[in-house]
Amino acid sequence: MQPSKQASSEPIRVVVCVATYLRPEGLQRLLEALASASLSDEAPTVDVVVVDNDPEGSARAICERARQWLPFDLHYVIEKRRGIPQARNTALGVAVPFADFVVFTDDDVEPAPGWLPELLRVQGLYRADVVAGPNPPRFLDEPPLWVLEGHFFDGQQRSTGDLVDTAATHNVLVRCEVFKQMDRLFDERFALHGCTDTEFFRRVGRAGYHMVWAQDALAYECISASRMTLPWLLQRAYRIANGLGSSELRHLKRHTALSQSRCGEASPRAYKHS
């Protein structure tokens, strides 16, 4: 059951959305970090939505235990269809009807205590529709020297308030009206390709929404030894390049089709939520 929409006189509602798949330790670490959020007395109402992409519901026990100590309401949902965009869209289906803002993060992330307040502060300061933040590394194991010297996990460095043309779901706050107005959400046709979050936020930017950076809203990427290998880094680079290339190709095809339709050479293509 979804909570009802808050009255206008009540605090704004923020929903933190997390898609998880077979990462119990990472999910536990994330929820503990959320419990330590430095929120003031005037802070908005916060809910957490966890979407488990494991059909067996392996994250259920962690979420049920977390309800005992988490200072926010936690909503647990299973999305049996395999794919990150499917899980993200399911989270939005729960959150958007009653939230003012949605915040996405991942089950391999550990936000700093001041992360959520800083996202909200920057949103209010710049009246932004989207606020993205950095994802600096936090090594869970001692990294090899070549990993440090190669800067393979270094996050973006920008100034707070800088305009951005995309974002990623490891660290982003979004005004819910954005999701309501976009013609489609995260593209489920490319469930296992990666970068569907980058593709979505590029469409958001091209639609004219105000997207800014919050350098001090820190959400650390937790990096275990299994990621500090050349095969893993090459696989990630390939996945990112493939995802970005595919998204740009889809945008080019859509842009060409729309241009042709305006010239009377083709009919407009209809897009649906996916």
N, C-alpha and C positions, 0 to 999 in steps of 0.2 A: 504494500500500500504506500502510495506517495503522499508526503505531507502536503497540506494545502498551501496555496500562495499566501505569502505574508501581506498583511495590510500595509498601506503606504506609510502609516505612522510608526511602524515597527522597524527595527534595524534591517539593513540590506542582508540578503542571504547569499552566502558563498558556498558552493559545493566543490569539494576536492575530489576529482575523479581519477581512479587508478585502475588500469588494466593489468591483470597478473596472470602468469602461466608458469606453474611449477617452480616458483621461487619463494619457498616458505621463509627462508632466512631473510631475504631481501624485503619481503612484504612486512615481516615483523619489525625489521629495522626502520622501515618507512613509517609505519604506524606509531612506533615509539617516538620518532622525530616529530611527527605531527602533534603528538600529545604534549611536546615541549614547546610548542609555538608560543612566542611572546605576544600575546594579544592583550590589548588594553580593555578597560571596563566599557569603553564606547565601541568595542569591536563588533563587527557584524556577526550574525548567526552563522555558524559553520556546520556543514554536514560532510560526511565522507561517503563516497560510493565506490565500492570495490567490485569490479566485474571479473569473475573468474573464467578464463578461457579454457579451463580444463573441464570436460564434461563430467568427470568424476567428482568435481567439487572439492579438490584437494586443499583449497584455501579456506574452506568453511570453518574448520575448527579454530584457525588463527583468528578469524574475524569474530567468531562467537566469544572467544576469550577476550579479545580486545574491547568488546562492548563493555566489559566489566570495569575497565580503567580509562578508556579513551574519553576525554571531556566533550566529545562531539557525538552526535547520532551517526551510526554507521549502517549503511544499507548494503547488503550483500546480494549479488545477482550472478547467476551462472549463464554464460553465453556459450552454447554448445557448438556454434559454427566457428570453425578455426579461422583465426585471422585477427590481427591487431585492429584494423579499421572496424570490423564487426564489433569487437569489444568496446571500442571508443564510442561507436554510435549507440550501442546499448546503454552505456553510461549516460550519454546525452539524453536518451529517452527517459531516464529516471530523473535526471537533474534539471533539465531546462524548464519543465512545467512549473517548478516552484522556486527556481533560483534567479538571482539578479546577475551573478557572475559564476562562471565555471572556471576552475583551475585544474589543469592537467599536470600530473607527474607520473613517474614510473616506479616499478617495484625494484629497480636497481639504483634508486636515488635516495639520498639522505639529506633532506632540506635543513638548512640552518634555522635556529630558533626564530630569527627575525625575517625569514623568507616571506611568509604570507603577509605580514604587515607591510613589508616593503613593496610587494606587488600592488597592494591596495593603495599605498601612499602615492606611488608613481602614477597609477591609474587616475587618481583624483587630481593630482598636480597637472597632468597633461590632458585630462579629459579623453583618455585613450579608449579605443574599442578593444585593443589587444595589447598586453604587456608581456614581453618575453624577457627571460633572464638567463644567466650563464649556467653552465654545467661543469664546473671545474672537477678535476679528478680527486678521488680519495682512495688511495691504494690500500686494499685490505691485506695484501701481502707485499713483501719487500720487492720493489720493481727492479729488473735488470738495468744496468747502466745505459744500455742502448735504447731502452724504452724512454728513459728520462731525457737522454740527449736528442732523441728523435722527436720529442714533443708530440707524440701520437695522440695523446689524450687531452692536450691543452684545449680549453674552451675558448669561446669568442671573448674578446675584450673590446668593449665599446663604452661610450659615456652615457650615463643615464639621460634619457630623453631623446637619444638619437633615433631617427626613423629607421625602421627595418622593413624589409619586403617579404619576410616569411618568419616562421617560428617553428618550434618543435614541442611535442607534448611532454618532454621531460621537465619543462619549466615554462608555463604560460598561463596567463589569466585572460579570459575572454568575456566580454559583455554578452549576455545571453541573446540579445537582439540580433547579434551577428548570426548565430546558428538559425534563428527563426527566419532571417531574410535570405540566406544563401540558398541557391537552387538545389544544391546537394551537399551532403556532409562529407565524411571521410569515404573515399572511393573503395567500395568493397570488392570491385572487380580485380583489384591488385592486392589481395589479402596478404600474400607472402612475399611481395616484392620489396617492401620497405619504402620509406619516405612518403607514405600517404599523408602524414601530418604536414610535411613540407609542401606537398602539392596543394593540400587544402588551404593552408595559410597564404600561399602565393595567390590563390584565387581570391581570398579575402582581401589581400593588399590591392590586387588589380580591380576589385570592386569599389575601391576608394575608402576603405575603412582606415582609421588612424591607428597605426601600429608603432609602438615605441619600445625602447630597451630599458631595463632596470638592472644596472650593473651590480648593485648590492643585494639583489634578491638571489641568494646563493642556494642552489640545489645541487649537491655534490653527486657525481657519478661514482658509485662504489665498484671498484675494479679488483677482481680476484685474479689469482695467478693464471687461471684458464684463459683470460683475455690478453695476457701479456706474452703472446706468442705470435710469430710471424704469420702462420696460417690463419689465425683468428683475425689479425689486422688486415690481411689481404682479402679475406672473405667479407669483412665489414666494408672495406673500400669498394669492392666490386658491387655489393648490395646497394650502397649509397649512390654510386655512379649510375647503376642500372635504374634505380628508382627515380633519380633526378632526370635522367635522360628520357625515361618513359613519360614522366609528368610534363616535361617541356614539349615532347612530341604530341601529346594529347592536347595541350594548349594550342600549339600551332595548327593542328587539324581543326580544332573548334574555331579558332580565329579565322582561318581560311574559309570555313563553311559559312560563318556569319557574314564575312565580307562578300562572298558570292551571293548570299541570299539578299543582301541589300542592293545588289546590282541586278536582281531578278534572275540570276542564273541557277539558284538552288533554293529549296525551302529551308526555313530555319529548323535546326535540330532541337528537339525537345529533350531536356534533361530532367531526371527525376532524382529524388533523394535516394541514396543507396547506403 
